[in-house]
Amino acid sequence: MRRHGPDFKKEVVELAQCPACRGKAVIKGVFHDLACVQCNASGWVVAATGEELPVDELVTQLSLRLQVAQRQINELKHPRATGPEVIYQDNNRRGAGGSNRTLD
């Protein structure tokens, strides 16, 4: 199958902490910290190969991971009601003047 142009959806690359700097982005020099050259001073490498990502691709991959983490945080902050609790939490607009009616 031939394809032209960019992909419609960005592929998520599985990342792992850099083994050289252990995810810290710097390594200890004799007198001061040095930027890790194995991971482009990011602390992340491709999990499957252990290779560094180009900076532009790294920014995109970290942004995708951050978006997933933000969604998880929001879901934990605002859990959705399940079971019989849904009747009492959501307004079903069946009461007088559009108020909630629970049929208790």
Helices and strands as residue ranges (DSSP letters): E 15-17, E 26-28, E 33-35, E 44-46, H 55-77, H 85-89, G 96-98
